[in-house]
């Protein structure tokens, strides 16, 4: 039976149901969307499961991720990979799966590396654009392209500005390739780039061809496996002779055509190289430079005349039961203390889900308060004494925000590359006293700092100024180091391809 336009009634009904679930997810009604899926999935016959069941798996993954349940999200995306018969969407599911794994405790770097290697094998047959050494050798300035889905108000973008505003434009011609939404912050990137290109998220080969026609010498990916790995699908075609993963991703990409990975000696310990498919380009300073896109509010004076308030304003998806247990133990070590958690999303269902988990672990109402995302949340740092970082996925922009608002941060340096980001940021400020190596030392360091009121007062009074004068916010210093790396890898490519 055919409906309008020759599409079967069954097909129309399927599309209607998919649209409704996506609408519910966009509206933040995760629970209703999941119920819709739960009611529909068992009704699929074998043919339906094979032809479009993967779309429901993907939506299950989205539901779980929006609910901050990253374990369930990873399982759903992995199931979508297995059920999907289209390589393009399979790869997107795989990127979402890899992204979710970084939130989960108990996964070592070698196990992750094996998953990235599998992703790389799936892309092994991607057509590569031909090299043109003669064309690149003729450039007066080295052409550097930055590719991202997040040239807008976004946590990762708080580290992008130096790439444009502090670049040596006499030596480098800077291109920006934008995928995704724009907002008021986008203009700052547009104005600082020598060339701005808006790409089509549905046309990966055309996007690669655009970059290739611009004859980019060094192409830097700033998104990695976030947003379904769209940028990686472009770079898989090797549109530039040298390709680098930087800033927006925390681990190897597994991509055969990715030549280098930007990092530092704190995140990438000796021996870390074996877990990367890329050559590690270690900077002698933090591989991030914090330049916030939003206006930061003023600090209030710290008095210390109240019980200690701990806080973590990280994405609730980063808060595992293991992390909650550590925080619960810390609260018991610091009598009268309180923990304030603020999410990066505004979905009440996420707060409810985390509250239920906290209740099961024995948190009392006096010990814990939960809040969703809200404009003006930065001012809430004025009510926090000590910020608590998450593990194994630490905060980047959130850690920097806390420090800039004068709030010291306790972090745990984990075993995986991405789990040591907080340690890299704190080390750059000389705050090694705030870097723990395991759960016990994390609790001890946080408890000791909470008892040292003079040290807390000093930190609250000096951290913003210390940050502003440090390498962590020195864009010129950062770009001297980054561009020295560019020179090295570009010189090596030119010598090899002379």
Secondary structure, DSSP 8 states (H G I E B T S, - for coil): -B-GGG-BHHHHHHHHHHHHHHHHHHTT-HHHHHHHHHHHHTT--HHHHHHHHHHHHHHHHHHHHHTT-HHHHHHHHHHHHHH---HHHHHHHHHHHHHHHTTSTT--HHHHHHHHHHHHHHTTT-------HHHHHT-SSEEEEEEES--SS-TGGGGTHHHHHSS-TTTEEEEEEE-S---TTHHHHHHHSSEEEE--TT-HHHHHHHHHHTT-SEEEES-TTGGGGHHHHHHTT--SSEEEE-SS-SS----TT--EEEEETTTS-TTGGGG-SSEEEEESS-S-----SS-----------S--EEEE-S-GGG--HHHHHHHHHHHHHSTT-EEEEE-SS--HHHHHHHHHHHHHTT--TTTEEEE---TTGGGGGGG-SEEE--SSS--SHHHHHHHHTT-EEEEE--SSGGGGHHHHHHHHTT-GGGEESSHHHHHHHHHHHHH-HHHHHHHHHHHHHHHHTSGGG-HHHHHHHHHHHHHHHHHHHHHHT-
